[in-house]
Amino acid sequence: MNILIYLIVAAVIGWIATEIMHDRSNLLINIVVAVVGAFLAGYFLSPIFKVGTINDAFTIPTMLVTLLGSIILLAILRLFRRGRR
């Protein structure tokens, strides 16, 4: 049951990140972006802000760190997409 809740929260956070970045993606991409964003946030942002990610607990600070990681990931992906054009 926890994995289902994790995926739902990840989908919502990924959707919010894509809305903030004005990037149109489907639900699967939103989930992947949030999960990878949580992974990146766990390594780079958690030590800075001294907050965990949604992998640790579902709280507002952890969701914000995960959202920030997802936004950074989308920005990096956007740079690579622009480089191909």
C-alpha positions in Angstrom: 0.0 0.0 0.0 2.9 2.4 0.7 4.2 2.1 -2.9 0.8 3.1 -4.2 0.7 6.2 -1.9 4.3 7.0 -2.9 3.5 6.8 -6.6 0.4 9.0 -6.2 2.3 11.7 -4.3 5.2 11.4 -6.8 2.7 11.9 -9.6 1.2 15.0 -8.0 4.7 16.5 -7.2 5.8 15.8 -10.8 2.7 17.4 -12.2 3.2 20.5 -10.1 6.8 20.7 -11.2 5.8 20.4 -14.9 3.2 23.1 -14.4 5.7 25.4 -12.8 8.2 24.8 -15.6 5.4 25.0 -18.3 6.4 21.6 -19.6 3.7 19.3 -20.9 4.2 15.7 -20.1 2.1 12.6 -19.4 1.4 11.0 -16.0 4.2 8.4 -16.4 6.8 11.2 -17.1 5.5 13.1 -14.1 6.1 10.1 -11.8 9.5 9.5 -13.2 10.5 13.2 -12.9 9.4 13.3 -9.3 11.1 10.0 -8.3 14.4 11.0 -10.0 13.9 14.5 -8.5 13.5 13.0 -5.1 16.7 11.0 -5.6 18.6 14.0 -6.7 17.2 16.1 -3.9 18.2 13.4 -1.4 21.8 13.7 -2.5 22.2 17.4 -3.1 19.4 19.4 -1.4 18.7 17.4 1.8 22.1 18.1 3.3 21.8 21.8 2.5 18.3 22.2 3.9 18.7 19.5 6.5 15.4 18.0 5.4 14.6 14.5 4.0 12.8 13.6 0.8 9.5 11.9 0.3 11.5 8.7 0.5 11.8 9.4 4.3 8.3 10.8 5.2 5.4 12.6 3.7 5.6 16.0 5.2 5.4 19.5 3.7 9.2 20.2 3.9 10.1 16.9 2.3 7.6 17.5 -0.5 9.0 20.9 -1.1 12.5 19.5 -1.3 11.3 16.8 -3.7 9.5 19.5 -5.8 12.7 21.6 -5.9 14.6 18.5 -7.1 12.0 17.8 -9.7 12.1 21.4 -11.0 15.9 21.3 -11.2 15.7 18.0 -13.1 13.2 19.6 -15.6 15.5 22.6 -16.1 18.4 20.3 -16.8 16.3 18.3 -19.3 15.1 21.5 -20.9 18.7 22.5 -21.5 19.5 19.2 -23.2 16.4 19.4 -25.4 17.3 23.0 -26.5 20.9 21.8 -27.3 19.5 19.3 -29.8 17.6 21.8 -31.8 
